[in-house]
Amino acid sequence: MDLAAALLQFDRADTNLARAEACWNEMRALIPEEITFISGSDDAARYNELARDLRELVKGLPAIHGEVLSIEIPDPDDVAQSRLDAHEIGEISIVIDVERSLAAPGDALAGYRHLLDRTRRHMVRSPAGELFKQVDERLVKLAERVPRDGTSLADDTEWRQVVETITEAERLVGSSVKRNGRWGDLRRHIGFAQAVDLHDIAENDWPSVRADLKQALYAEREPIEIDVADLGALANEQPQGRVSSALAWDALGDDEDFERLVFSLISASDGYENSTWLTKTNAPDRSRDLSVDRVIRDPLAGTIRQRVIIQCKHWRAKSVAVPDVAATQAAMTLWEPPAVDVLVIATTGRFTSDAVAWIEKHNHEGKRPRIEMWADSHLELLLAQRPALVSEFGLRPS
């Protein structure tokens, strides 16, 4: 079965599940919270009709990794009788059992939803990543060719390819996307299809939408696959050999993966607070800035807070040179006020010797902001203390 056919099956399961969720929500609202018997009423007739629909919808949901959804539908009159019994004999355990029976269908549907979304993410993560790269590359190429004016792009082949690829990426990710970004602006600019709209999409809309799409592909608490069944047995084997701190930086699919890694690093580190993404800059290197407060607690001077801006450069093919550092330092005025105290340039590559000398001279002269270099070797030291992040991003060579 190809990807399109597989997605169709997932979409159908999603539709059946959404209908089942809506069905149960309406049924739950028909069950009185007080001791009330509803047999023979219009509410009872509606409840029974919905119960039949729910059973059919549950049958229409396929197994996932061998797990089949099963729901036991409570009877409203049985619920009322149990509440009456509990009231008469004062037995709290009956009340607890009743409330559990009422929560069970919703919990079962939520569990299936969780499994469905996780399985879909696993299936589409790789092809979606390829589509993101295609959109990035095509937007850069098209923006270089087309000036920022009112020229219509409706008949431009490359423009149509960009629009189709964005639509395909959204289709792959599915309904789990939380649309916090510039989705409305993206749709509006696609509809106008002028050259000026292309540049707005490349510089603002797509980076924002892509962040939402990528976030939908990665669940914070999703388990990472482990190759052994018993870690104790593995330890008893007394494995031998050298342990390298070198990381497989190429495992990061694109610039945004590196940005997510650095964001996760500062968010999980003591002494750093209020970590946030800043709006994507229009820099040619397409890097994006992160903002965080560095908190220094001195027993004599008290608490000192420094505003830190981190620019992430996933550069493996070249080193960070003097022009790159100077341009980044000059751009800090865009994020003021408040003043930027420290600029961190984080790269998966290295700094040229001239760039190192330039930064050291800048800092020695006391100029603001102070510039710190986080090259690949420094990041490897930081991440050596955080193996969970290394594992999460697949940075350890197998």
Secondary structure, DSSP 8 states (H G I E B T S, - for coil): --HHHHHHHHHHHHHHHHHHHHHHHHHHHHS-SSS---TTSHHHHHHHHHHHHHHHHHHTS--BTTB--------HHHHHHHHHHHHHHT-HHHHHHHHHHHHHHHHHHHHHHHHHHHHHHHHHHHHHHHHHHHHHHHHHHHHHHS-SSS-B-TT-HHHHHHHHHHHHHHHHHGGG----SSHHHHHHHHHH-BHHHHHHIIIIIHHHHHHHHHHHH--TT-----S-S-HHHHHHT---S-------GGGS-SHHHHHHHHHHHHHTSTTEEEEEE------TT---EEEEEEEEEETTTEEEEEEEEEEEE--SSS-B-HHHHHHHHHGGGGG-SS---EEEEEESS-B-HHHHHHHHHHHHTT-SSEEEEE-HHHHHHHHHT-HHHHHHTT-S--
